[in-house]
């Protein structure tokens, strides 16, 4: 299958379009056709609404808890059922979900990353369009066009975005950097590694912290962005940039060198383990999505005092994008309740409650930035002005199957440290998905 979502180099939010009219019929459309109806029952459609996520701990669970509380207030007729599965940035959940869908036992809604990750579910006829919900929420008058473009396949939108995250953020311990004499943000990957040498010389054994394989894939994608630039990076997903190019080989070599500064991670280690190493001063740096800001806050750390953050070196003005979104599965037992849930998570009130807890920023553009802490305000501004690229590790750039092949290659490399074979494996994986 071709990668049906083109990972374009896009600029952010565009001018609003008008709100289209929305019908109120409760008829269920045929699978594959746009959903043009939307229930309007006061208090909700009633019945249980099973919501499947991988938000089972930390700031992610806090965000889901905030949504659940608000859902109960807004839709008292409905009963929220938390179907969260923990582990691996969603890898465990996705395996369970694949089994449930194959056995025709879908939840009422499930979490998916906006972008190419949804392609497999669409191709397998496992989710149906939610155009009517997006329209009722305000469409392009409240959601950035470049976000809706990443949700659209053949004219239909298949999920409602709950947030926007940035993946290419370095989180750093201020005291560790000061002790090492690091006083400025490095300009590129090689300058960053030079700073890691200073950190190591100051007595910190692991300047850079990593966790399991998905965090390693995220780190690698950011090295690709730095070494290729946003245009060539985006070309990796439509075939205009070759995976065995000189630039990719150079990025693989830089990634190999970066890991010499890192701890030895178990594949079972999830992201808080690596982020906490920075919080505790056991590491200077961690590359993590901006959900990490909530981890720092939970540990009582103050930004720009105890910790600082900046784009991965070489990516000033680049926003590595991902977004969580929710679907309407084909065959869901309570589609009316699902639409209640989708309306809640897509509303301004729902997005404020959720993103304040999770550390992300609203997908909607009409939620006031002043309601948020400084990091999120900076991320909102960056999404408006930066060049947007799509995350590999978090499903925006590649399909589930392609992601799995890349994760296998990264895991293999973590053991062998053979960068030539890594490039060969990545090129072989791409050949399966890019025409």
Order of alpha helices (4+ residues) and beta strands (2+ residues): beta-beta-alpha-beta-alpha-beta-alpha-alpha-alpha-beta-beta-beta-beta-beta-alpha-alpha-beta-alpha-alpha-alpha-beta-alpha-beta-beta-beta-alpha-alpha-alpha-beta-alpha-alpha
